[in-house]
Amino acid sequence: MCGMSVVSVVIAAATSLDDRQLLFITVVAVIVFLATSTRGAPRRCRRCRELNRPQAVFCAQCGVRLRSR
């Protein structure tokens, strides 16, 4: 696997799957992408400098209330 790219490995693996398996993997990949994509920039805590989710109200690390936008 030294000279193979990630895309070629995925294509090689996908050729051995049937249509239902490919559909399942595609749906899971889309769900994971949508669940992990962020809407907006991360919010940095002014006290501990922790990066928080864009929609966070309180810092996940120290609990201080984040500034409103």
Contacts in CASP RR format, 6 or more apart in sequence:
PFRMAT RR
TARGET T0000
AUTHOR 0000-0000-0000
METHOD contacts of the structure
MODEL  1
MCGMSVVSVVIAAATSLDDRQLLFITVVAVIVFLATSTRGAPRRCRRCRE
LNRPQAVFCAQCGVRLRSR
1 9 0 8 1.000
4 12 0 8 1.000
14 22 0 8 1.000
14 25 0 8 1.000
17 25 0 8 1.000
38 53 0 8 1.000
38 54 0 8 1.000
39 54 0 8 1.000
39 55 0 8 1.000
40 54 0 8 1.000
41 54 0 8 1.000
42 51 0 8 1.000
42 52 0 8 1.000
42 53 0 8 1.000
42 54 0 8 1.000
43 51 0 8 1.000
43 52 0 8 1.000
43 53 0 8 1.000
43 54 0 8 1.000
43 56 0 8 1.000
43 66 0 8 1.000
43 67 0 8 1.000
44 50 0 8 1.000
44 51 0 8 1.000
44 52 0 8 1.000
45 52 0 8 1.000
45 59 0 8 1.000
45 61 0 8 1.000
45 62 0 8 1.000
45 63 0 8 1.000
45 64 0 8 1.000
45 66 0 8 1.000
46 64 0 8 1.000
46 66 0 8 1.000
46 67 0 8 1.000
47 59 0 8 1.000
47 62 0 8 1.000
47 64 0 8 1.000
48 59 0 8 1.000
48 61 0 8 1.000
48 62 0 8 1.000
48 64 0 8 1.000
50 59 0 8 1.000
50 60 0 8 1.000
50 61 0 8 1.000
50 62 0 8 1.000
52 59 0 8 1.000
52 60 0 8 1.000
52 61 0 8 1.000
52 66 0 8 1.000
53 60 0 8 1.000
56 66 0 8 1.000
57 65 0 8 1.000
57 66 0 8 1.000
58 64 0 8 1.000
58 65 0 8 1.000
58 66 0 8 1.000
59 65 0 8 1.000
59 66 0 8 1.000
END
